[in-house]
Amino acid sequence: MPRERAVARLLAVFVGTALLVAVVVGSGIAAEQLSPRDVGLQLLANSTATVFGLGVLILVFGPISGAHFNPVVSFADWLTGRRDGIGLTLRDATAYALAQTLGAIAGAILANVMFDLAAAQVSTHHRITAGHLVGEVVATAGLIAVIFALARSGRAAMSAATVAAWIGAAYWFTSSTSFANPAVTIGRAFTDTFAGIAPASVPGFIAAQIAGALLGLGLIALIYPRSVAADSAVVAHPADHIA
């Protein structure tokens, strides 16, 4: 494919993930400053901003890259489409994951700077408990199930609202507040604020997210066995590869 197209897709993945993390971290910082004594109100502000921000980002970047802001979504797309030669290649998914991770780190740093905090931070917010890990499995399994169910039932156009709604709901009904994204998890380790996660908690969260993604794919394989890649699951876009 043309080099310009490949660059545009990777740039969309990088910038989209960076802005997503900037929304998550920035709204968490604002919530802490505006409601310092009310954690429930802080979470409400954080989750509301994330729902709206994620929905907008899916619509903006979906036509370019399929709105891939999440490595488990990208690798799930490769895994489900590899036999039929559809969706992302393994090289595509790997390039996306790298761009997503770098974008997430950049987004956390950007949020720190916007609120006049030190750009370079390491979170001290330890989140690793059995309940948190179960929450991440549930949140990620649900996210994968939503994306692939919409793709395989011809309703991908509804993904902006539906994916954002799932993440917003999972903020409240999971103890982990629904990270559900390895790149975002890594990025959030770079801010010692409301939305941060201590580096020691990151491996456990990522392991739970991978387990949740596999669980979600297993459920979809039983309910929607037709093979349709998630490359166009969020918002339909040209299916050419970046490699």
Secondary structure as GFF3:
##gff-version 3
##sequence-region A 1 243
A	DSSP	alpha_helix	3	34	.	.	.	ID=ss1
A	DSSP	alpha_helix	39	65	.	.	.	ID=ss2
A	DSSP	alpha_helix	71	81	.	.	.	ID=ss3
A	DSSP	alpha_helix	90	114	.	.	.	ID=ss4
A	DSSP	alpha_helix	130	152	.	.	.	ID=ss5
A	DSSP	three_ten_helix	156	158	.	.	.	ID=ss6
A	DSSP	alpha_helix	159	173	.	.	.	ID=ss7
A	DSSP	alpha_helix	182	188	.	.	.	ID=ss8
A	DSSP	three_ten_helix	199	201	.	.	.	ID=ss9
A	DSSP	alpha_helix	202	223	.	.	.	ID=ss10
A	DSSP	three_ten_helix	230	232	.	.	.	ID=ss11
###
